[in-house]
């Protein structure tokens, strides 16, 4: 058994120091393992192209976990100046993934014969696949090198070819900065670990098998929703509204099915049908129009002949010549549509959620749903009465 204590006696080894200092750094998998990562600064570890086949890596401070031996623990690493990385020419017929890594060599564990830290270029395979990193290293960036590119033939477009692969780390108990949800999910999740989301500004903590927001720095406030669909309207001033704070969304308000709007819609449909019928009639071909004109002329001539022969009264002549146009009318069937309203962008859940809403007018409940596209709708539209009054009262998480 070995118990290592810092600040107790002289003669402590480098291994003693690393293991002792590990109490200040977040854990990884095993008890003695520590999470590799870059300590956050907006200008730290930035890769920028400087020529056709070269890029510059800015200074950074990092923690690199030793993986050649169980007792290595983590090495604090400081790269204090810009490092120029030169990329080899591309392969003949395939894009290649190259890597930029930070590496710790410790001959006491890995047999390298040296003790140093380096920023290294790790060329990909001739097949285009990336090369696996060596022990006690951390991938910082990946760069896709186009096929056939070289200093004399084209160039690497670094802004689009590079992909950040490092994560951030911090002192134990301190929130770890992450860029987004994917960055957060790439971290080792253990009870109590806290992250600071750079995309939302929120603090999230892992507990009881999942992430939960503990502090919200992004709050939209209550936003009114004025665009309602399918004859739904605000009920007694309780307008639908939505609010997002952090990753939590709340929907509130009351809507009713408008009988007046239904009647108006039916009238508009009938008017549109009549207009469409009139337009269709006006698009008759010239031959059809000529045929109708000829038939009308023949009928008129026949009537005139009959009038001359029988001398009917004026009313009979007028009745014979009268042409009655009966416009087409489609029977309007009120087919219920499920959509009530649509949420603004960024408020939809990642998967549909469903809840029950009280229908105040019919003393029953209606099932409502909000889908991943932001539509709030009735699950069974046909069961919603024409005078339904529904309460919108739901809460869910996004991202």
MOSULDA-V576845 format. One line per field, one symbol per residue. ss: DSSP state (H for helix, E for strand, L for the rest). psi: psi as a letter, one per 30 degrees, with the letter a starting at -180 (. if undefined). burial: # if it has 16 or more other ideal C-beta (glycine too) atoms within 10 Angstrom, else .. Layout:
# MOSULDA-V576845
ss=???
psi=???
burial=???
This chain:
# MOSULDA-V576845
ss=LLLLLLLLLLLLLHHHHHHHHHHHELELLLLLLELLEEELLLLLLLEEEEELLEEEELLEEEEEELLLLLLLLEEEEEELLLEEEELLLLLLLLLEEEEEEEEEEEHHHHLLLLEEEEEEEELLLLLLLLLLLLLLEEEEEEEEELLLLELLELLLLHHHHEEELLLEELELLLLEEELLHHHHHLLLLLLLLEEEELLLLLEEEEELLEEEEEELLLELLLEELLLELLLEEELLLLLLEEEEELLEEEEEEEEEELHHHHHHHHHHHHHHHHHHHHHHHHLLLHHHHHHHHHHHHHHHHHHHHHHHHHLLLHHHHHHHHLLLLLLLLLLLLLLLLLEEEELLLLLLLLLLEEEEEEELLLLEEEEEEELLLLEEEELLHHHLLLLLEEEEEEEEELL
psi=kkjkklgellgkleeeeeeefffglklcdlefllkllkkkkfgkhkkkkfaegklkklllklkjkkgfkfgeakkkkkjglkkkkkkllllegkkkjllklkkkkjffefgfgljlklklkjkllfffllkklllhlkkelkkjjlkfklffjalkieeffkkkfllllllkfkkkkleaeeeefflkjlkfkkljkfffglkkkkkhglkkkfkkfjjflkkkjfjllhgklkkhfikkllkkjbgkkkkllkllkjeeeeeeeeeeeeeeeeeeeeeeefgkleeeeeeeeeeeeeeeeeeeeeeeefhlleeeeeeefkkkkjkkkkjjkjjkkfkelkllkgfklflklklkkkjfeghakkklkklffgkklkeieffklfgkjkkjjlklkl.
burial=..............##.#####..##.#...#########...####.#..####.#..#########...######.#...#.#.#.###..#.###########..##.#....#.#.##.#...#.#..##############..##.....#.#..##..######....####..#.##..#.....#####..#.#####....#.#...........#..#.###.##...####################..............#.................................#..............................#.####...###...#.#.#.#......#.####..#####.....#...#####.#.####
